[in-house]
Each structure stands twice: as structure tokens, then as C-alpha cells.
């Protein structure tokens, strides 16, 4: 209140984010069997996690956790968050198997998937900033109303709370007030989809940044720069509790506008406008969280209720490295695979520590709750793999390497500190000719445990559990560090409106990423481009539509417009590496960022092109036609954007 009282201006807007989803080629599949002699269930499904819903399923079936064996195949197709929500169907198929006394298989068809699988919630955000006359934001106030459809299923209302600690985004804003509200409607239930609350938050926040520039007649980019968290403040504690690990946001922005040729974009806009065409430039600066704090949902409870329930926080990641008697190395980990390249990255991490080639490492990533190690945080979601599971694999491999060095030191007659693992051999650093094959050292542990150093356990199996201490419970005033790492993305784009069909054409798109150390550049590029495609889909194409009577109108791909390769614009990806001090690998999550940033960036560009203040997504030709007509009736609009001058 004090910040708003001393502000030079109060600037706000109301922003609507549409109801949409991401549609994997493979829909839900469940195969369930009931074993009456044991009173247990054996289920195979393309569930993605988090496994915090395993106890939910077990309780729904009225059995103890070990009585529900859940198996996830090593490759089950894309998910993008959707396949968490297969869990109610796991319960239904298990009940059907018990009642019929026969195994039950259910394969969801496309209509069922579009009508009833899962979607992200649509959100209406009223957002207001207290600002100084030079565009500095003193305080932020948000009222977020989210539509969760017919039922509030676990882990909802997660999208409102996963981003809670980082609600001020990439900006150094000292004061924030947040009101979260939920409604239930006659729509499919909402659940996880890629971005999980980020697209909804950043559309409102970045549109507000643009409005501040317009209202104060300041360059849009200057407003962004003046409010970015400065490099010297990291690690940075945000107003709502997030502990940002590292960053150099201003350098990333400057690099992007230089290498990304903002000057060229401005020339394109000037030439288009001189010819009477509608062309606009947009920006977005967002923070991408990675590895969720499993306690963030408890912030929806009152402090008194949290105290009665006990503190909830943290996240556990697990990985095991095994070496067999012939020296073959295998890795298991607590992730579910949907095409992200986890096996490639894990083999690379473990091979680097053991002095082997990645192709020498066998990675087994099917999940079986009856025999594999898992926690409630297990699974693949919320950019968890790189700051979580990859670190666990690194730690397990490091322990294995140290154990092998101690064993080999005795055989090489050197100290363990003089031993190195290189090229499939273990040798003395000081005398590289003093060498022993990797497999022989491994065989010693298995076949000759008496030869091991005193006190060393036989066999070669190392399991690491990674639970970073930075993920603490929420405070009594609802502040919480919702994730372990926070990457940074700065996007800029130019769009042009076709005057004949009102289609939005993205003329140029540049995206700068800082995700700490990039473990595998090729796989990282694929992840970022995938998120970019889904961001474009949300901005321009995809929306679940219901009529005034609640009837679903987008039950096929003829109505729910999923863009193909020909509709996706080219994107120039730029990179900066600011290592995370909270991860032994220095790496951050990066799989979701552009699906958070793209809708906001494109919206700002459309507003600049049309000279308007209100942009509703997806920006379909019908909506653009209506916005253009409204803009023609309004002499002064968003293009007071003197903003990207």
C-alpha cells in the first residue's frame, strides 16, 4: 500500500489467457490386472509423473501403496504434461479388472482425448503496477481467476502456485500482492501442460510492461532494462520468495538486440508502415523455473493449516550406476521418457566421470514401482531432469569413479589421488604407462572381494539421492522458493498483419536463452524449438472452445488448430551461460521457456502493429479483424510505443 501511495502512476490492465492444450500423437493407454490372491493391482500405463499421485491412486483403490504396481514403458510417446492426467483412468481400469476378473486394456481415441483428457486452465488476470515517472516498478498487484473445468484433480490448482515465488518474473520488484481464485465450470478438467502456469503469468506481466511504456511514453525496451534484476544482486530473493540462483539479464538482452539485429527489425517496421502496412515489434523477458519444490502447493493453505499438516518442501532425485563383472556400466534413474533424450544425456554424464565413451553406457529408463527406487517427486515434468535427475546421476558416477580409483590404486601400487580414468583404462597420472583395464578392476570387486581395500563394500553399485537444501517450506507470509533453478529468456519478434485475410505473420523471431551450462547443445536446441512451436500454437492457433450452453466445439483437428511445420516461423536461438551455484553441474532446466515467452512476445508485437491495448489470444484472423476495426475507430493506441523507437 505504501508503494502505491508514493507512486507517480498506477497502471493496470485485465488480461485473458485461453484454454488450450498440447496434443501428443499417442493418447492415453492403460493395461490393468487384478491379482485376487494378493489383493493387488499390476498396471502398465504411459503415466509421466509426478509420482505424488501414486498414493492418490492407491487410496482411491483402498489398498496400501505396495499393492499398486505401476509400470511405465521406456518409450511411451510425447506428453507435454498431459499424461499426468491418465491417473484417474488407471484407477478406473484397475477397478474394471477387479470387477470382471480379467485384464483390462483401454486405449483412448482422439475425440476422447480432445474432449476429456486434460487442458491448461484459462485465466483472467487483473494486474496493476505502482510506477515512477521513469518507468521503475515499485509494487505489483495481481488478482488471478482460473477456470479448472468440472473437477479439481490433483495436483490442482498447481498453475497458480508453481509460479508463485517467481510472480515478479525477471524484474526487481520489492512489493507484491497476489490474490488467487478458482472457479469450476462445465469444461474438461485442467491439469499439467507444458509451462504449467508460466504462459498465463507472463502474458499478463509482459503486457503490463508494454502498457507502462505506452502510458509513460517511454521506450518499451528501456522499461524492461530499468526493471531487470541486476547481476550483482544474485542470488536474488524475489518478493514472493523465489531464490534466483544466477543471471546476467542485462547482458543477455544487449547481446540479443545486437546479434538478433533489432536495428534490422526497426527498418522492416519503418518500411512496412511507410507502405501503409501494419507491422509491430514485441519483446518479452521471462524467468524459467526448473525442478519444482514439492511444497509449493501447500501455500494455498493458511499458515495455521500448514502448521497442523506439517511442513512440506523439497524434491528428491535418484539415480543408480552399476558396473558388472565384465566392466559393463548401466544407469537407472527416476524419470519417465517422452522423447527428451534423457538416455543420451545420462550416458554422456556418466561416461565423462568414468573415462568411458557414451556408447559404453547402458541407460535403462523404464519405471516399475515394485522394484525401482522412486519418490513422490519422480517423473518428468517442470524442467526437473537437468537440475534434478542429471545431478543425481553425476553424483552416483562420481562416487563410482572414486571407488574404482581406490580399488585400482592398490593394484597399481599408487595413491588414489594419483589415479585417473581415461579411455576405458585406469592409470597412474604420474606414470601413464602404469595402466590396468577398466574391466579388470570391475572384475576384482565382483570376483575377489578379499582383494578390496579394508572396509570397502564388494560389488559396484552406487545410488545417489539429490535433495537440494534451497527448496524450503513456505513461510508464514506465503513466501516460497518454488524451484531450484531459474533460467532467463529474452525474446523479440516482428509481426505483420495481412490486410486481406488478417493473418498474423511472424516476420522474424529471436530468442536468447541463459540456462546455465548446456549439457548437450543439440538436445537443448530441440527442446527449445519444441517449446517455441507450442508457444506459437498458443499465440496464434490453439483454443478449446465451448458455446454458451457449455457444448464443446473443437473436438477434431479441423476445429482445434494444431499448427504444422509449414505454419511455424523460423527462430534464431542465441545462448548465454551463467552457471547455477545451486547445482553441481551448473545447469538449469530449459524445456518450457519459449512456450511461456512466445505468447507474450507475439501479443506485444500485435499490439504495436495495430496500435491497441487489448489483445486476446489466440490471435486468429477473426479476432484480428475485430481488433483492426476497433483500432480504426480509436485514434490513439498502443503504438504510442514511441516505445521501440
MIPA-539993 format. One line per field, with one value per residue (C-alpha): residue number from 1; chain; z, y, x. Coordinates in steps of 0.2 Angstrom, whole numbers, plus 2048, in hexadecimal, padded with zeros to 3 digits. Layout:
N
seq: NUM ...
mol: A ...
z: Z ...
y: Y ...
x: X ...
This chain:
645
seq: 1 2 3 4 5 6 7 8 9 10 11 12 13 14 15 16 17 18 19 20 21 22 23 24 25 26 27 28 29 30 31 32 33 34 35 36 37 38 39 40 41 42 43 44 45 46 47 48 49 50 51 52 53 54 55 56 57 58 59 60 61 62 63 64 65 66 67 68 69 70 71 72 73 74 75 76 77 78 79 80 81 82 83 84 85 86 87 88 89 90 91 92 93 94 95 96 97 98 99 100 101 102 103 104 105 106 107 108 109 110 111 112 113 114 115 116 117 118 119 120 121 122 123 124 125 126 127 128 129 130 131 132 133 134 135 136 137 138 139 140 141 142 143 144 145 146 147 148 149 150 151 152 153 154 155 156 157 158 159 160 161 162 163 164 165 166 167 168 169 170 171 172 173 174 175 176 177 178 179 180 181 182 183 184 185 186 187 188 189 190 191 192 193 194 195 196 197 198 199 200 201 202 203 204 205 206 207 208 209 210 211 212 213 214 215 216 217 218 219 220 221 222 223 224 225 226 227 228 229 230 231 232 233 234 235 236 237 238 239 240 241 242 243 244 245 246 247 248 249 250 251 252 253 254 255 256 257 258 259 260 261 262 263 264 265 266 267 268 269 270 271 272 273 274 275 276 277 278 279 280 281 282 283 284 285 286 287 288 289 290 291 292 293 294 295 296 297 298 299 300 301 302 303 304 305 306 307 308 309 310 311 312 313 314 315 316 317 318 319 320 321 322 323 324 325 326 327 328 329 330 331 332 333 334 335 336 337 338 339 340 341 342 343 344 345 346 347 348 349 350 351 352 353 354 355 356 357 358 359 360 361 362 363 364 365 366 367 368 369 370 371 372 373 374 375 376 377 378 379 380 381 382 383 384 385 386 387 388 389 390 391 392 393 394 395 396 397 398 399 400 401 402 403 404 405 406 407 408 409 410 411 412 413 414 415 416 417 418 419 420 421 422 423 424 425 426 427 428 429 430 431 432 433 434 435 436 437 438 439 440 441 442 443 444 445 446 447 448 449 450 451 452 453 454 455 456 457 458 459 460 461 462 463 464 465 466 467 468 469 470 471 472 473 474 475 476 477 478 479 480 481 482 483 484 485 486 487 488 489 490 491 492 493 494 495 496 497 498 499 500 501 502 503 504 505 506 507 508 509 510 511 512 513 514 515 516 517 518 519 520 521 522 523 524 525 526 527 528 529 530 531 532 533 534 535 536 537 538 539 540 541 542 543 544 545 546 547 548 549 550 551 552 553 554 555 556 557 558 559 560 561 562 563 564 565 566 567 568 569 570 571 572 573 574 575 576 577 578 579 580 581 582 583 584 585 586 587 588 589 590 591 592 593 594 595 596 597 598 599 600 601 602 603 604 605 606 607 608 609 610 611 612 613 614 615 616 617 618 619 620 621 622 623 624 625 626 627 628 629 630 631 632 633 634 635 636 637 638 639 640 641 642 643 644 645
mol: A A A A A A A A A A A A A A A A A A A A A A A A A A A A A A A A A A A A A A A A A A A A A A A A A A A A A A A A A A A A A A A A A A A A A A A A A A A A A A A A A A A A A A A A A A A A A A A A A A A A A A A A A A A A A A A A A A A A A A A A A A A A A A A A A A A A A A A A A A A A A A A A A A A A A A A A A A A A A A A A A A A A A A A A A A A A A A A A A A A A A A A A A A A A A A A A A A A A A A A A A A A A A A A A A A A A A A A A A A A A A A A A A A A A A A A A A A A A A A A A A A A A A A A A A A A A A A A A A A A A A A A A A A A A A A A A A A A A A A A A A A A A A A A A A A A A A A A A A A A A A A A A A A A A A A A A A A A A A A A A A A A A A A A A A A A A A A A A A A A A A A A A A A A A A A A A A A A A A A A A A A A A A A A A A A A A A A A A A A A A A A A A A A A A A A A A A A A A A A A A A A A A A A A A A A A A A A A A A A A A A A A A A A A A A A A A A A A A A A A A A A A A A A A A A A A A A A A A A A A A A A A A A A A A A A A A A A A A A A A A A A A A A A A A A A A A A A A A A A A A A A A A A A A A A A A A A A A A A A A A A A A A A A A A A A A A A A A A A A A A A A A A A A A A A A A A A A A A A A A A A A A A A A A A A A A A A A A A A A A A A A A A A A A A A A A A A A A A A A A A A A A A A A A A A A A A A A A A A A A A A A A A A A A A A A A A A A A A A A A A A A A A A
z: 800 804 7F3 7EA 7F5 7F0 7DD 7CF 7C6 7C8 7B8 7B5 7A9 7A9 79F 799 795 78B 78F 785 785 77D 773 773 764 771 77C 78D 78E 79E 7A0 7B1 7BA 7CB 7D5 7E1 7EB 7F0 7EF 7E4 7D3 7C5 7B9 7AA 7A4 79B 7AB 7AC 7BF 7CB 7D5 7E3 7DB 7DE 7F0 7E9 7DE 7EC 7F8 7EA 7E8 7FB 7FB 803 7F7 7F4 7EE 7DF 7D3 7C6 7B7 7AA 799 794 785 786 77A 77D 78C 78F 7A0 79A 7A0 7B2 7B0 7AB 7BD 7BF 7B1 7B9 7C8 7BD 7B3 7C3 7CA 7BA 7BB 7CC 7C8 7B8 7BE 7AE 7A8 7A1 793 78F 781 780 76F 768 76B 77D 77F 779 782 793 796 79D 799 7A0 7A9 7A2 7AD 7AF 7B7 7BE 7C0 7C6 7C9 7D3 7C8 7C9 7BB 7B3 7B2 7C2 7CA 7DC 7E0 7D7 7DA 7D2 7D3 7CA 7C6 7BF 7B7 7BB 7B2 7BA 7C8 7D2 7D0 7D8 7D7 7D3 7D5 7D1 7C3 7CF 7DC 7D2 7CC 7DC 7E3 7D2 7CF 7CC 7BE 7B9 7C1 7D1 7D9 7EC 7F0 7EA 7EE 7E7 7E8 7E0 7DD 7D5 7CC 7C6 7B5 7A9 7A0 7A0 7B0 7AF 7B4 7AF 79E 799 7A1 7B0 7B5 7AC 79C 7A6 7B1 7A4 798 7A5 7AC 79B 795 7A4 7A0 78F 796 7A2 793 789 798 79D 78B 78F 783 787 787 794 7A0 79F 7A2 7B0 7BA 7B6 7C6 7C5 7C4 7D5 7DE 7DB 7E3 7E4 7F0 7E7 7F0 7F0 7F6 7E7 7E9 7D7 7D6 7C9 7BA 7AF 7A8 7A1 798 790 78A 783 77A 773 76C 765 75D 75A 750 758 74C 73E 746 748 735 730 73B 734 722 725 72D 720 713 71E 725 737 73F 751 75C 76D 77B 78A 799 7A3 7B0 7AE 7BE 7BF 7CB 7D5 7E8 7EC 7FB 7F0 7EF 802 800 7FC 80E 81C 827 835 82A 824 836 83A 82A 82D 821 80F 804 7FA 7EC 7EB 7DB 7DA 7CE 7CF 7C6 7C5 7BE 7BB 7BC 7AA 7AC 7A4 7AB 7AD 7B4 7BA 7BF 7C6 7B6 7A9 797 78A 77D 786 783 796 792 787 794 7A2 798 794 7A7 7AD 7A0 7A3 7B5 7B2 7A3 797 787 788 77D 78B 797 797 79D 7A3 7A6 7A8 7B9 7C4 7D5 7DB 7D8 7D4 7E0 7DF 7E9 7E8 7DD 7D0 7BE 7B0 7B2 7B6 7AF 7BD 7B3 7B1 7C3 7CB 7C4 7B9 7C9 7D2 7C4 7C5 7D8 7D6 7C8 7D2 7E1 7D5 7CE 7DF 7E4 7D4 7D8 7E9 7E3 7D4 7DF 7E9 7D9 7D1 7E1 7E1 7EC 7E7 7E3 7D6 7CC 7BD 7B2 7A0 790 797 7A2 7B4 7B6 7C0 7BC 7C0 7B5 7A8 7A2 7B3 7AD 7B1 7A6 7AD 7AC 7B6 7C5 7C4 7C4 7D3 7DD 7D8 7D8 7E5 7F3 7FE 7F3 7F7 802 814 818 806 802 7F3 7E2 7D9 7DB 7E0 7E3 7E6 7ED 7E9 7F4 7F3 803 7FA 7F8 809 810 80D 81A 825 819 80A 803 7FB 7F0 7E3 7D9 7DA 7CA 7C0 7AE 7A5 793 789 779 76C 75C 74E 747 738 736 725 720 715 721 732 735 740 738 743 738 744 755 760 771 77D 78A 79A 7A1 7AA 7A3 794 796 785 778 76B 777 77F 76E 76B 77B 779 767 76D 77A 76D 762 770 775 763 764 773 76C 75B 75A 768 773 77A 777 77F 77A 786 78B 790 780 77A 768 765 765 756 74E 741 74F 75C 751 755 74A 73E 739 72B 737 743 740 740 751 755 765 76F 77F 78E 79C 7AE 7B9 7C7 7D8 7DF 7D3 7D2 7C0 7BF 7B3 7B3 7AC 79A 793 796 794 783 785 794 78A 779 77C 785 778 76A 773 776 763 75E 76A 762 751 753 760 76D 77F 780 777 779 775 76B 75E 750 741 747 757 74E 742 751 759 749 748 75A 757 748 753 760 75B 769 76E 773 766 771 772 76E 777 76B 763
y: 800 80C 809 80D 81C 824 81E 82B 820 811 807 7F7 7EC 7DD 7CE 7BE 7AE 7A1 78F 784 774 76B 75C 74D 741 733 734 72C 719 70E 6FC 6F6 6E5 6E0 6D2 6CC 6C1 6D0 6DD 6E7 6F0 6EF 6FE 703 715 723 72E 73B 740 748 738 742 73C 72A 72B 734 725 719 721 722 70F 70D 703 707 70E 6FE 6F6 701 6FD 70A 707 714 70E 715 71F 724 732 745 74C 75F 75D 755 743 747 747 735 731 731 725 71A 719 715 708 6FF 6FF 6F8 6EA 6E6 6E6 6DB 6D0 6D3 6DE 6EE 6F9 70A 715 726 72D 73E 745 73F 747 758 757 751 74D 75D 76F 77E 78A 79A 7A9 7BB 7C6 7D7 7DE 7EF 7F7 806 80F 81E 82B 823 812 809 7FD 7FF 7F3 7E6 7E0 7D1 7CA 7B9 7B0 79E 793 780 778 76C 765 76A 75B 759 762 771 780 77E 78B 799 793 78B 79D 7A5 7A9 7B0 7BA 7CA 7C1 7C8 7D9 7E0 7E4 7E6 7E5 7D9 7D5 7C5 7BF 7AE 7A8 799 795 784 784 778 775 767 767 770 769 769 76F 776 786 783 794 79E 7A2 7A9 7B3 7BB 7C0 7CB 7D1 7D5 7DD 7E8 7ED 7F2 7FC 805 80A 811 81A 822 825 81C 80F 7FE 7F7 804 7FF 7ED 7F2 7FE 7F0 7E1 7D9 7DF 7D3 7D8 7D3 7C0 7B5 7C0 7BE 7C3 7CB 7BB 7B0 7A9 7A8 7AB 7A2 7AC 7B8 7C6 7CC 7DC 7D5 7C8 7D5 7E0 7D1 7CC 7DD 7DE 7CD 7CB 7DC 7E6 7F4 7E9 7E6 7F9 7FB 7EE 7F6 808 802 7F8 807 813 807 808 7F6 7F1 7EB 7EA 7E6 7DC 7D7 7CC 7C8 7B9 7AE 79B 791 77F 771 775 776 769 774 782 77C 77E 791 790 78B 797 798 790 782 77F 77E 771 767 768 771 76B 76F 769 75D 74D 746 735 72C 71C 717 705 6FC 6EA 6DD 6E0 6F3 6F7 706 709 718 718 728 72F 737 732 733 73D 741 74D 744 740 730 73A 747 73A 72F 73F 744 733 730 740 73B 729 72D 723 727 72B 71C 711 716 70D 718 70F 71B 711 713 706 70B 6F9 6F8 709 717 726 734 73F 74B 73D 740 74C 75D 770 770 763 758 763 76B 75B 74A 74F 755 745 73B 746 743 730 72F 73A 72E 71F 728 72B 719 712 71E 716 704 708 711 702 6F8 706 708 71B 727 729 73B 736 72C 731 729 72D 724 714 712 716 71D 726 739 73A 72B 728 718 710 70B 6FE 6FB 702 6F1 6E8 6F4 6F1 6DF 6E0 6E7 6DA 6CA 6CE 6D9 6D3 6DE 6ED 6FB 6F8 6FE 6FF 6F7 6EA 6EC 6FC 705 717 720 733 73C 74F 75A 76C 776 786 77F 783 784 793 7A1 7A7 7B5 7A9 7AC 79D 798 78F 788 784 78D 79C 79E 7AE 7B1 7C1 7C0 7CD 7CB 7D5 7D1 7D7 7D6 7D1 7DE 7D2 7C3 7CB 7BD 7C1 7BD 7BC 7C4 7C1 7B9 7BA 7B1 7B2 7A4 7A4 792 791 783 77B 768 763 772 768 761 772 77A 76D 770 783 781 776 782 790 787 784 797 79C 78F 798 7A9 7A7 796 78B 78E 782 78A 788 790 799 789 781 776 772 778 773 760 75D 764 76D 778 777 77F 776 77F 774 777 783 78F 790 79F 79E 7A2 7A8 7A0 7A9 7A3 7A9 79F 7A5 796 791 791 786 777 76D 76D 780 77C 782 77B 782 777 783 795 79A 793 7A0 7AE 7AD 7B1 7C1 7C6 7C4 7CD 7DC 7DC 7DB 7E9 7F4 7F0 7F4 802 7FA 7F6 7E6 7D6 7C6 7B5 7AB 7B9 7B1 7BB 7BD 7C5 7D0 7D6 7DC 7E4 7ED 7F4 7FA 801 80B 813 817 825 822 811 806 80C 81B 80E 81C 80D 803 813
x: 800 80E 816 806 804 814 814 813 807 7FC 7FB 7F1 7E8 7DD 7E4 7DC 7E6 7DC 7D9 7E4 7EE 7FD 7F7 804 802 800 7F0 7EE 7F0 7ED 7EF 7E9 7E9 7E1 7EA 7DD 7E8 7F3 7E5 7F1 7F1 7FE 7FC 805 802 80A 80A 817 817 819 817 80F 7FF 803 7FD 7EE 7EA 7EE 7E2 7D4 7D6 7D6 7E7 7F8 805 80F 7FE 7FE 80C 80D 819 81E 825 836 82E 81C 81B 81A 811 814 80C 7FC 800 800 7ED 7EC 7EB 7D8 7D7 7E4 7D9 7C9 7D2 7D8 7C7 7C0 7CD 7C8 7B6 7B7 7C5 7CE 7DC 7D6 7DE 7D7 7DE 7D8 7D2 7D5 7C4 7C4 7D5 7CF 7BF 7C5 7D7 7DE 7E2 7EA 7DF 7D9 7DD 7D7 7E4 7E1 7F3 7F8 809 80E 81B 826 826 836 82E 835 828 826 819 80E 7FC 7F4 7E3 7E3 7D3 7D5 7C9 7CC 7BE 7B2 7BD 7CC 7D8 7E9 7F5 7E9 7E9 7FB 7FD 7F9 806 814 819 814 826 82B 81B 826 82F 840 83D 843 833 833 820 813 801 7F9 7E7 7E3 7D2 7CB 7BB 7B4 7AA 7A3 7B3 7C0 7CA 7DB 7EB 7FE 803 814 817 80C 806 814 80B 7FD 808 814 806 7FF 810 818 808 809 81B 815 807 813 81D 80E 806 817 81D 82D 836 82F 841 846 838 83E 850 84C 843 84E 856 869 877 87E 86E 870 86B 85C 84D 83D 82F 824 832 83B 84E 855 866 86F 86E 874 864 869 878 86C 860 86E 876 864 861 872 874 861 862 855 85A 855 844 841 846 839 82C 830 82F 81F 816 81C 814 804 806 803 813 818 827 825 830 82E 83A 836 83E 83D 83C 843 841 831 831 824 81D 817 805 804 805 7F2 7EF 7EF 7FF 7F5 7EF 801 807 7FA 7FE 811 81E 81F 82E 83C 83E 848 850 858 864 86E 87E 882 892 891 89F 8A5 8A5 895 88C 87A 870 85E 855 845 83E 831 836 82C 839 844 854 857 861 86D 870 872 87E 888 889 88D 89A 8A3 8A5 8AB 8B7 8AC 8A3 890 88C 894 886 876 868 858 849 83A 831 82A 825 826 839 840 844 838 832 822 82D 831 82C 82F 827 82B 83D 842 84E 85D 85E 857 85A 869 872 86D 875 885 886 884 891 89D 89C 89E 8AE 8B5 8B2 8BA 8C9 8CC 8CA 8D6 8E3 8E6 8E9 8F4 8FD 8FA 8F0 8DD 8E1 8ED 8E0 8D5 8C8 8CC 8C7 8C0 8D0 8D5 8E6 8F3 8F3 906 90A 8FD 905 900 8EF 8E1 8D1 8C1 8B9 8C7 8C4 8B1 8B4 8BF 8B0 8A5 8B0 8BD 8B5 8C3 8CF 8C5 8CC 8C7 8B5 8B0 89F 8A0 898 896 885 883 873 872 863 863 859 85E 85D 857 846 83E 82C 822 823 815 812 810 822 82A 838 82E 83C 84F 855 84F 854 852 84A 849 83F 83C 832 82A 819 80F 7FC 7F6 7E9 7DF 7DC 7E2 7EF 7FD 80D 81D 82A 839 83B 84B 84C 85A 85C 867 864 875 881 879 87C 878 876 86D 860 85E 85B 84D 845 845 83E 830 82B 82C 820 814 815 811 802 7FB 7FE 7F6 7ED 7E7 7D8 7CB 7BA 7A9 799 78E 785 796 796 7A8 7AB 7BD 7BD 7C7 7D7 7CC 7C6 7D4 7E2 7F3 800 80B 81D 817 80E 81D 829 83C 844 855 85B 869 872 87A 881 880 883 878 881 873 877 887 885 881 873 861 850 84C 83E 82F 836 830 81E 81E 826 81F 80D 812 81F 813 805 810 814 802 7FE 80C 806 7F4 7F6 7EB 7EB 7E1 7E7 7DE 7E6 7E6 7E8 7DD 7D9 7C7 7CE 7DA 7CD 7C3 7D2 7D6 7C5 7C6 7D7 7D0 7C3 7D0 7DC 7E9 7EF 7FD 809 80C 819 825 829 835 83C
